[in-house]
């Protein structure tokens, strides 16, 4: 499981209809979540 910052989860909740599996996979595979974790952002496991 990847950890994603709360702000990304909030965005997913509001834009879920506009996202598809490829977009979500791209975000999961990106380093954005790692950068936020290193910055100390509180995260949820998804």
ABEGO torsion letter per residue (X at the ends): XBBBBAAAAAAAAAAAAABBAAAAAAAAABAAAAAAAAAGBBBBBX
